[in-house]
Each structure stands twice: as C-alpha cells, then as structure tokens.
C-alpha cells in the first residue's frame, strides 16, 4: 500500500536549483533514510513532503486517511504550556479518548463513561497510559509540569519526539531524532522503531542507526536523488560503484569533447548548418564533460603544538550543585596519546568535568594540575556566535591567513576550507546562507587551525553530515595529542577511543579500557552473570561441615589473583601499543640515518623522544599488570 508519492519535485533559491525532478514514494512498512551532505536540501525536502513549504515544481500526494507525524529539527510550541499539555495538544484520537475517559471518571459521569469506554475499546487505548509513562521515562522527561519555554534545546527536542511517538502515526517522519539523546536512549529508540509497525522516513547521521533500523536509502546528491534498497552498508557499496561509473563516463566525455572541439574549430562558418546535429550533440557532450568528478580523498591534517610529559592531573576532584553530587573524588593522570570517550545519561556531569579540566569551572574539593605546554581546543555543544553578514573565508582569515600542516607544508585557508568540504564558491557565501551543519563544520575548523594539543569535543557529531564525519574521523585518527570525546555516536566512539569514562551516577566515574561496543559487551556479560547468580537468603543456617584446609602462602608473599576483564583488555591494548610504537620509532630512525633537511631532522628527533617516553610509560604499566597477575 502506497502511503506517499512525490513526482517531479523541485525547489530553488534565487536562480539556483537546490534539487529538481525528484521522484519518490514510500509504502507501508518501509523504513527509509534520507541522506546527503549538508546543504543538499534534506530538511527542505521533508518540509515539502509534509506541506510546511510548497515546491516550485511537481506534486506531493498522501493517501487518504493516512496520519503523518513529523519531528523537525527545531520544534516550536506554545511556550506558556506545561510539557504534558504540549505532548497532548494534538489531534491524536487516542489521546483525546483517554482525556475524555479521565474526565468522565473525575466527574463521575456514568453516561459519558459508558460512551467513552466503547471508544477506548475501538482505539485500543487501554495501554496508552503505560506507553506514555514508558516513552516519557525513556526520553528523560520527568517534570511534565514545567513550562515548555523554560526547557533547553535538547529537552525541547525530546518533548517533541515523545509527542510524535505517542501520536502513533501511520507515517513517521523524523529529522535528526538522535541529536541530544544519550546512548542508552538512542538504543531504546532503535529497538522501539524496529519492533513497531511504523512506516518511517528519517534523516540521521548515526551510521549504526541507519544499519539497524533502515531498509532503504534515498540519497540527495548534486540536485538529484538516488534510491538504494538495503541498509547503510549496502548503500556504501553501491554508491561507490555508481560514482566510479559516473567518473569513468565524465572522463570518456572529456576525451570525446576534445576531438569534437577540434572538429568544431576546423569547420568554416558558412558550413555550420551542414552538420547542425553534430553541433547540438557537442553542446550536450560539453554539459556532461563539465560535471565534477567525485572526490572522496579529502584530508584534514593540521599541525599541533608539542605536548610535554606533564599534561593534566586530577587529584580527588569533586563537584556538585546544591545537594546533587555530580563528581566524587575522581582521580586520573592524562598521558600522551590518551584517546578517551565519555558516556553517561544526560545531566550526570559530563560537561561539568570538561569545564573543570579546561579551568572554566573550579572543583569543590581536590585539585587539577595542568602542564605548561597544554593548549586546549574545546568544541562545545553551544553554538558559536557568528556575524551573519560576514563571509566564510573572512571569518577563518581572522584567525590565520595560512596554516601549517602536520607534514610541515604551509597552505592557504582556502585550501583548508576546501579540504573540510567548503567549495570555492561556498567560501564566499555569507554566514546567513549556511545550514546548521555547515556552521558546525566551520566552528570545528576554527578550533583545529589554532593547533591545540589537547582536544575536547563535546557532542561534535550533532548536525554534521556523514561526509563531514568521515573527514573529521580521519583527522582525529592521526591527531598526536590528547583527545577527549563526549558523543552519542557509537560508530564515532568505536573508531576513535581506546578507553571510556563511564558516568554511573551519584558522582561515580569508572574507567573502562576499550571502545563503546566492548563496553556494551562487558555490561551485557555482567547482567547475565548477575541474573544467573542466586542471591543468598537473608538469614541462612549454615550446615555443619568438616573444616577446609586453607592454602598455605609463604610469609611476605601476596596471593596471586586473576586479572579482571578490564585489566585483561588493558594489557592486550598495551602490548599492541608498545609493538606499534617500536615500529614507528624504527621507521623514524631509518629516516634520520638517511638524512634530510635541518627542520626534518629536528622534527624526527622530537617525535622519537616523545615515542620513547610514551613507550616507557606503557611498559611500566604492563609490568605492573603482569606482576599483579
């Protein structure tokens, strides 16, 4: 059954077409992801489908009696209403029936109650209260009497998501639903959408979400739409094949155009009408040959400042607000090359810890000691304030005219902007013309070109498209300094971090060696063990048994113990890191022996010194674990 059809949809801004001749349909049971780089018109396309804005060409038709629920990026409701009234301020028939039922009970109106009970059966509304409590609880919406106008941007988005899920529409359209959700909530939302019969159209950059939930991809690219039947992994394979074929077609057209251009130039003007068909064909060929080939080899490689051996030490750090303890006696010493992820439910103090590390917030007790060479780069969730009337390239030039890369090469900011997916024409756009994701990308770039050696990223993936995430990930994989990431993007964490600070609540923070998937596997193992371990009775009478001989341990010898799961993972990681550092040092020593410029020799010597320090620290830790085992 076809729910929605769009035929020859087009939209332009000024004299430039955003997209044109888009044909799209969604049928019952489809779970479609709309993907594309920032600025290709994903949100505009959704707004056209839902009737919020008109298309310049084409037509959208929705099947009669189909209810559509739409979560947009910036939900707007009456700010004077309490949260609960916002959630139920809709034409959702189930919510209206439940309201009437509750009113009939409160007023003890038997006639109304008898009538409304039939509707409760008709709409299967008896479990609505349970669903309401479950969805609000899972989304962290507890104070439903708060006014909508007092909520933060993230809280507003969660309220709007709860509202659209409770409406239980036939077709659910979600624009970036995972933004501002913690990891547990994202996983719950995945399970909810997978187990429901919802027909779904979603815009998201969460690659695990795309793989787990969606069975069809619709890509907006250079004004056209391409459809793929399958999940995100399948889409990547087929997209690569399509781009390879199109690149080959462009090369072929360019070669043929050179021959045709030579023919055109050789023809006398008087004989131009004799082969008009060939001249017309040349114009078509010229249009195809002028297309841009796809370039997926973009790299961002900015030089970082040297980081000394002393970085940051947190000694018995505690912080709370009022009677709520967020961080309690936390200790950690940062080492060179640390790549740390931070996870935990919203409001547990993740941003508070980051603000204390950077010195923007003082701890209630304990101390934070910062090394002299540490230079922070801090990307915050809050939007950077731009002058909307300034051009993109001028804002970057205010920070630096040229930038030195990690290779020692110097490039202009224009080249760097292009590497971060700002085309030459886009660089001269005014800030007011940029999408939310493009502004985020620019904000990140402004931080990176200041050459920080201690990089803190607080939810950097919000509003970034997948192409931007790939560029950022490649840069961070080669980032030589310390890296701390707060993110709900599981793929992002799995690629980049080596251990994780887990905020468990009541001020407790644990340090887990491994990436996010390994953490979840470990937590699942612990849950299984907990369920399979019988709890001891409160008061049990011990049976009389023969005494058991205890193992005799020589005096002065500590009994050996088995390494914990976390320690085993850490030991394995240390072995891998030590071997990799040894390989890198060997390669650098060979370079030194072969000679080079004075700058190159100095740079290689410094890198060897840093690697030697890091290797020594890791070997000491490995020996410590080995002795404990």
KESE-57182 format. One record per residue (C-alpha): residue in one letter; z, y, x. Coordinates in steps of 0.05 Angstrom, whole numbers, plus 5000, padded with zeros to 4 digits. Each point is the difference from the previous one (the first is absolute). Layout:
N
aZYX;...
***
This chain:
629
x500050005000;x497850665030;x505550544997;x496650585035;x492950195021;x497650585042;x492550135005;x496650475050;x506450405012;x499250615045;x504450575023;x498550605043;x504050585029;x495750615011;x493249785026;x502849355031;x500149334963;x506649625008;x496749384972;x494049844956;x497049444958;x506449595000;x499949404953;x506549624989;x503149534949;x506749664994;x501449394956;x506349694973;x504149675056;x496550375057;x504450305054;x495750505036;x501750425061;x496450675009;x499650145075;x496850525045;x501750525052;x503750654981;x495350494968;x495149494971;x502450154929;x504549414980;x504950434960;x494350404970;x496649354978;x506549764967;x500850674964;x492949934973;x501349294975;x506450224965;x496750624969;x504350515038;x493750335027;x492749954978;x494549705043;x493950425016;x495449424983;x500649324966;x504849734948;x506649624997;x501449544941;x506549644985;x500349424950;x503050184933;x507549864992;x501049925075;x506250375024;x499550315070;x506050175043;x498950485059;x504750165058;x497250595038;x502150255069;x504050604974;x503049834932;x501950604958;x504649974940;x504650484963;x505150175053;x505450164949;x500149294973;x504949465024;x496949425038;x500949514942;x496450464951;x494350095050;x499249255005;x499849914924;x496050644985;x493549634985;x496149674945;x502249325024;x500849624933;x505249535029;x504450575024;x499350354932;x502049374962;x506149905045;x502050724987;x499549904925;x504049355005;x505650345039;x500050584951;x500649524941;x505949655031;x503550665017;x499150274930;x501449334967;x493650074959;x498749304973;x493350174968;x497350305064;x502949435040;x496649474957;x493350365008;x500650125075;x502049285015;x493249774976;x496850495050;x504749745054;x497349314988;x492850254996;x500350365067;x504449485033;x504850575017;x506549605004;x499649945076;x498250735010;x507150215016;x500449465054;x493350215029;x502250735000;x506449855038;x496349555049;x494550505016;x504650605005;x504849615044;x494549745046;x497150705008;x506950285017;x500550444937;x507349984981;x501950694976;x495550064939;x503650614974;x497750435059;x494850534983;x493049845024;x499550695033;x505849845047;x496749385031;x496649965068;x492649855006;x501349265014;x504849944941;x494950324953;x494849495023;x504749424985;x501850274931;x492550074984;x498849295025;x505649734956;x497150374940;x493049725009;x502549295012;x504450014938;x494250244958;x496849325015;x492850264994;x493949544997;x497050365060;x504650265054;x497350535049;x504550165059;x498850535053;x504149845063;x505649644963;x503549765064;x501250695029;x507550185001;x502049284985;x504449595047;x497649335025;x504049574951;x497250414942;x492949945025;x500849245003;x503049994930;x494150424973;x495149515032;x503449424965;x500350374934;x492550165000;x498249295023;x504149664945;x497950464944;x493449974962;x498650735017;x492950235014;x500750465060;x496250545037;x503950265060;x499350475059;x504449805058;x499849975076;x505149425002;x495849445030;x504949444983;x500150254928;x492449994998;x499849295026;x505549744954;x498550354934;x492650194996;x494049544988;x494550535004;x498650605044;x496050634982;x498650435060;x497950734997;x496050165063;x495450595014;x499050154926;x498349284980;x504149424973;x500049285026;x503349434962;x502949375032;x502749394962;x506149785040;x506350265033;x500750505057;x498849495056;x493449794967;x498150734991;x500950145075;x495249445018;x494750204950;x500650755016;x498949855074;x493749604982;x497450564955;x501150545053;x496649585053;x493949904955;x499850744981;x500650215073;x494349545018;x495850294943;x501450715025;x497949815071;x493649694973;x498550624958;x501150465060;x495249595044;x494750004945;x501050754988;x498350155072;x493349664992;x498650334933;x502150685027;x495049925056;x494649824949;x501950604956;x499450485059;x493149735021;x496850104931;x495850624989;x502850444945;x493349964962;x500849234994;x507250044975;x498049804929;x496249385024;x506449605013;x504950354953;x503449344983;x501749915074;x502850715005;x504449864938;x502349345030;x501750385064;x504850464961;x503749404971;x500349685069;x502750655029;x505650024949;x502249295017;x499550115076;x504450624995;x505849594971;x506249935043;x501649325028;x507049734990;x504750095059;x506249584998;x501750095074;x504050644991;x505850065049;x505950475006;x503050005070;x504450605016;x503950065064;x507649974995;x505450325043;x503749575051;x506349684973;x506049915047;x504649405004;x505450334956;x497350104930;x505050014941;x506849674991;x503549954933;x507449855009;x504249834938;x496050484957;x502350104928;x497450454945;x501650094927;x499350504944;x506050094954;x503149324987;x493649625018;x499649695069;x492649945022;x500949805073;x506349685028;x501449915075;x492849885019;x498449875074;x493349955034;x497050185068;x492650144999;x495949685055;x493050165025;x494649714956;x504649904940;x495949904936;x504950024942;x498949944925;x505150254950;x500649684931;x504950054942;x500450254929;x498950734985;x506250435009;x503449555051;x499650505057;x493549855037;x497850735004;x507250205016;x499949565062;x493350305023;x502750704991;x506149845042;x495749705055;x495950645004;x506250444998;x498450324932;x506349694972;x506749895034;x503949354991;x506950014968;x502749595058;x497449675064;x494950315047;x492550025012;x497950105072;x492850225013;x496349935066;x497150625032;x492749774998;x499949814926;x494850394960;x500149854926;x494149964953;x502849964930;x495649874940;x503950134936;x498849814927;x500250734979;x493350345002;x498350465058;x498950714976;x492950225014;x496550664990;x495149804945;x495150545022;x499649765072;x494649525026;x501949315026;x497650115071;x503650675006;x506649684981;x499249485055;x497850535051;x506550384986;x503549415034;x494949855055;x492850175018;x499049365040;x503849345002;x501049525058;x498949274983;x503949415027;x494249865047;x500950695032;x493650264968;x500250684966;x496650104932;x499350564950;x504049994936;x493449934963;x498849325033;x507149794985;x499450214927;x493749584995;x503649405029;x505150094945;x494549984947;x498850744991;x492550095002;x497250645033;x498650304932;x506949824974;x503350345060;x497650674974;x502549894929;x505850414974;x506649634993;x499650134924;x494049524997;x503649415033;x502649414960;x507449805005;x498249445048;x495950465045;x505850485005;x504649425020;x494949795053;x499850715027;x507650035001;x500349375041;x494850255050;x503850665011;x506149595019;x496349525047;x496450545040;x506750295022;x500649385045;x506749724975;x503149405036;x504849824944;x496249954935;x503549964932;x495749874938;x503550054932;x495349674949;x493650185037;x495549564957;x501050384934;x493450294977;x496249765062;x493749604986;x498849335035;x495150295050;x505250515022;x505349455004;x495649595046;x499050605047;x507450155000;x501949275012;x495349945060;x503150635030;x507249754989;x498549315029;x498550355066;x505550524995;x504249935064;x506350364975;x505449824950;x497749904928;x504350014937;x496749884933;x502650034928;x494749714955;x499049594937;x493349765027;x501349285021;x493349925037;x501550635040;x506949755020;x497549305018;x494850285047;x504350525035;x507449835004;x503849495043;x506850064966;x502950304937;x506250404980;x501949724932;x504250484956;x504349524960;x504450504963;x507150265007;x498350285069;x498049345032;x493649975042;x497849355033;x494949925056;x495049444988;x495349785057;x493049914969;x495150334952;x500750074925;x497049334980;x504649645049;x505950384969;x498149784930;x499249285023;x506950025031;x503150314937;x496749464957;x502849465046;x507050304993;x499350014924;x498149274999;x505849825046;x504850404957;x497749644936;x500449315032;x506950115030;x505349794949;x505650504994;x507049755016;x504949944941;x505150564995;x505849535011;x498549325027;x504949455019;x498049755069;x499849245005;x504349675053;x495549795057;x500849775071;x500250565051;x493350155033;x499950055076;x497850695023;x494950095054;x503350165066;x497350635032;x501750125074;x504650595012;x496350665011;x493649744967;x497650324935;x497349494950;x492450054993;x497150194933;x493249954968;x495950634999;x499150334932;x493250054968;x499650745019;x501949855072;x494949445006;x494550484974;x502350545048;x499949515059;x492949774983;x497750734994;x503250175068;x496449435034;x493450244972;x501450735019;x502149835071;x493649595011;x495750564972;x503350535043;x498849575062;x492649954983;x499450754990;x503650145066;x495449525037;x493950364973;x502750685020;x501849775070;x492849755009;x497650704978;x504650335051;x497449545055;x492850174983;x501450745005;x498550594954;x500950744992;x506850325016;x501550104926;x498249284983;x504349725057;x506050424978;x499149794928;x499549255017;x506250045044;x504050334944;x497749464951;x502049445048;x506950325008;x501050054925;x497749284990;x504749755055;x506050354966;x498149714932;x499049315029;x506850025034;x503550194935;x496549454962;x501749485054;x507350204998;x500249914925;x496449335005;x505249765051;x505650224954;x497249614942;x498649405045;x507349995024;x502650054928;x495949404981;
***
